[in-house]
Amino acid sequence: MAKKKKTTNIEIRPNFMWFWGVIILGIIGYSLFAEGRSVPVAADWNTVEQMILKGEVERIKVINKDEAEVYLTDQAIEQYHNAEEGNRFKRIPEYGKQLTFTIGSVDILDRDVKQAVADSGLENNPVSIEYNNEKHGWTDILFNLLPWVFLIGIWFLFIRGMSRGAGGAGGGIMNVGKARAQEFDKDDPNKRVTFKDVAGLAEAKTEIMEIVDFLRNSQKYKDLGAKIPKGALLVGPPGTGKTLLAKAVAGEANVPFLSISGSDFVEMFVGVGASRVRDLFEQAKKKAPCIVFIDEIDAIGRARGKNAGFSGNDERENTLNQMLTEMDGFQTNTGVIVLAATNRADILDKALMRAGRFDRQIDVGLPDVNEREEIFNVHLRNIKMDKNIDRKFLARQTPGFSGADIANICNEAALIAARKNKKLVERDDFMAAIDRVVGGLEKRNKPMSKAERRATAIHEAGHATVMWMLKECDPVLKVTVIPRGNSLGATWSVPDEERVHVTNEVMEAKLAGLLGGRIAEEVNYGTLGAGALSDLERSTKMTYAMVAYYGMSKKIGPISYYDSTGTRDTFTKPYSEQLATEIDQEVRRILDDAYNKARTLIEQYNDKINQMADMLLEKETIYSEDIETILGPSAQSLEEKEEQAPREETPEKVETEVKVEK
């Protein structure tokens, strides 16, 4: 049985725009095809005089004593129509007047016409002159007003289209003061986000869950006289899940949720930002209880008064003032809870941060190893991966990574596996993805001589050796000489996350590890390469932080010049020139000590460094197991074994302890 073809009936509906389209096409067609044969050609008396001498003029009609219309003979019209291209009289009208020109005096025109007819010497060359006074009728007025009507109509359609907007209340010029807030659809299960979709952030979810519980069961709080916080500020580095957490609040609370970005309040028109703030809270009041989420609030919440000399009327400050008034002013916003997110809490205005506006500041920090494992479990749901991959191992390999970074690694690993035509994503793909995200794209085809590759291997082996031998350094994970990004090689270490308190010994050991590569090149080649630029930059910044911020210099003392508020003038230093000299001297001393410590280790294990460099040139990437075969157990592993080993107590000690107890 033959299948019937589906017919789609497209209903063409008339539109008001068709009317203007027909008018525009008519005007264009008229100008292209009709204008040349209907509009007379503008001329002057000299041209008309030559035509009278040739006998081509039939009559002249004078209108209102200032304009003359010239009517040519049929033979002249046909002759001009058959003329060559380029003749300006080729397209003169076939009927009616052919030429027009302006006259100064009727008497002079009459005299000149008679003189030209006499000079032509042609018989039967009478040129009659008619005089007429005409008044402009309604048709002339209509034709004069038609262009203006057309322009006004186009302007009306343009304004009407803008007022409708492109997809929201604030999309048009008539609604420029309306807030472009997006309302969360709580009835759509596909777009609903809950706390189950947010991995980690246990402390943040605990704090913010109280707000959700109040919106669900507000009566039990009101019975005790408690008031829900008016606002909560989510603070944390980029990519840690602040916006995702706010979406989860909307999904869990099951109440209206308005989301808007801080940049949506900023506009070139004066007063628009404050108007949008008012409109946003008006919308929220109508839907109370309601949650308002402002992402990147630092766009409008910066501290006021810093740039007062550059602008007499700062639109951003007006917007912030209106925000402060709406959140806790004379008007009460009952049932409206404001959530905001930023990664620059230090630059926000103090009035915005006070209690009564943002009562709580929730820290959304970088995830620890257990939270990273949970985040991997979330992002690996839809990825076909090898079952033998340990997700705890992946979590340990990504210290300091945010949730967005982990999501990027999972996607990058899947792309790498697909590029290699694999059916499953394997462990090597994840390791390659981590290297890709942190170090950049591999540049295996980068032109390098054997001597340059050898120097790079010596450099990285120097880093690894110093870090391997100092127990305060982070454990070395792997060493590679594969160029990535701007680096020719890299030494990867895993930071100890259990280390909360960082001492000066730890930082001095890290300085020695950073300088190890440069010293290894100096010991083996006697030269100083420019490849240690990033190492020197990091070590110098770290040393200045030790002296000027952390107070780790005995000479300078327990003084910190760190400005956590960001309000200090950057053009002046908070200390004298003499103290600045002493700080520079202390920085030089600490770096010299770290340099000497690293050089001692490199000179002691230089043969091992060359052996490690040979292995690097052969394998390109070596891991901690390979380093252990050359240098033996690391100082970090030996320390862990000593801490885990049971302490054997001698009889003398036991006896002594007993005596003390007695």
Secondary structure, 3 states (H helix, E strand, C coil): CCCCCCCCCCCCCCCHHHHHHHHHHHHHHHHHHHHHHHCCEECCHHHHHHHHHHCCEEEEEEECCCEEEEEECHHHHHHHHCCCCCCCCCCCCCCCCCEEEECCCHHHHHHHHHHHHHHHCCCCCCCEEEEECCCCCHHHHHHHHHHHHHHHHHHHHHHHHHHHCCCCCCCCCCCCCCCCCEECCCCCCCCCCCHHHCCCCHHHHHHHHHHHHHHHCHHHHHHCCCCCCCEEEEECCCCCCHHHHHHHHHHHHCCCEEEEEHHHHCCCCCCHHHHHHHHHHHHHHHCCCEEEEEECHHHCCECCCCCCCCCCCCHHHHHHHHHHHHHCCCCCCCCEEEEEEECCHHHECHHHHCCCCCCEEEECCCCCHHHHHHHHHHHCCCCCECCCCCHHHHHHCCCCCCHHHHHHHHHHHHHHHHHCCCCCECHHHHHHHHHHHHHCCECCCCCCCHHHHHHHHHHHHHHHHHHHHCCCCCCEEEEECCCECCECCEEEECCCCCCCCCCHHHHHHHHHHHHHHHHHHHHHHCCCCHHHHHHHHHHHHHHHHHHHCCCCCCCCCCCCCCCCCCCCCCCCCCCCHHHHHHHHHHHHHHHHHHHHHHHHHHHHCHHHHHHHHHHHHHHCEEEHHHHHHHHCCCHHHHHHHHHHCCCCCCHHHHHHHHHHHC
